[in-house]
Structure formats: C-alpha cells, structure tokens
C-alpha cells in the first residue's frame, strides 16, 4: 500500500471529518483517479512524435497510455478525422496513489521557478488541473536522451462535492497552494 494512502486512511480521513462539514466518514473526499494528458500538435507533420510521447507517458505513469484521435477535421490546424492528436492515461488504485505521492514530494520541488499552485484551477466540482511545462522533472525521464521538452496536463479527480472541500483535502497532503494575500 502507498505511503500517502496509509496516511489518508489512518490520519487525514479523521482530520477531514472533524474539520469539514461532513455528515459521516463516507462523505469525506477521496481520490478517484488521476488523468495525464499530452497534446501532440506536431503529430500532423511528424508521425514519430506520437510514439515518443507514448513511450514518455509509459515511463512516467507505469502503464500503457491510449492514443487520442481527432473526431472532426479542422482545416486550420491541418487535422483530418481519425488522426492521432494526443496521448492520455488514467491512473487508479495503487498507481494513482504512488503518482500522487511522487507529484507532491518530488515533482513540485524539482520544478524550476515553482512558486506554488493557483487555487483557480478547480473546476467547480472539486477536480483540480495542473499543467506541467517540462516533463524532464520526472525522475524516470533521462534528460540527456530527450529530443523535445513536452508539457503535460494532470487532472486530479476526487469525490469532493465542491472546490472548498477539495482544497481542504489537497491541503492535508501538503499541496503547495499560493497563499492569497488579498484575503483578510
């Protein structure tokens, strides 16, 4: 079992039940899944780009990602229906908890010029999205063998009903949110 999952089950769940306005232990927010997504715009001209991104996401996530295809043709972007345009992977269970641990304790501290996460990236339903501009911050990636630095999107989906309880949930794990100095 993951270190953060054990900490959540033994300590954080009880703290959230006391501090939050939850009716019972089952109403306390929990991680549901983490989605990693990489858009590959150059796939229209470079067919090898998709394979590089699939290999990269496999190393980062520990499982094989799926290739996303265009649903409609968009002439302005030189995209035809059915073309490969992105790669994504959904993490659940122990892999999700391990990635979550790695994100909080390794990736954020290794990110260059990192000042904290915005609280405006919640979607209204308690889910949180982060953009990571440089994939070489992941320890699995050898920065010497990288042909192109790519960015990826990480979406953390949890069972929280609103943004306030989701922020409280992520705060307990040490998510480095930017403190709002304008609030009194």
Secondary structure, 3 states (H helix, E strand, C coil): CCHHHHHHHHHHHHHHHHHCCCCCHHHCCCEEEEEEEEECHHHHCCCHHHHHHHHHHHHHHCCCCEEEECCCCEHHHCECCCCEEEEEEEECHHHHHHHHHHHHHHHHHHCCCCCCECHHHECCCCCEEEEECCHHHCCCCCHHHCCCCCCEEEEEEECCCCHHHHHHHHHHCCCCECCCCCCC
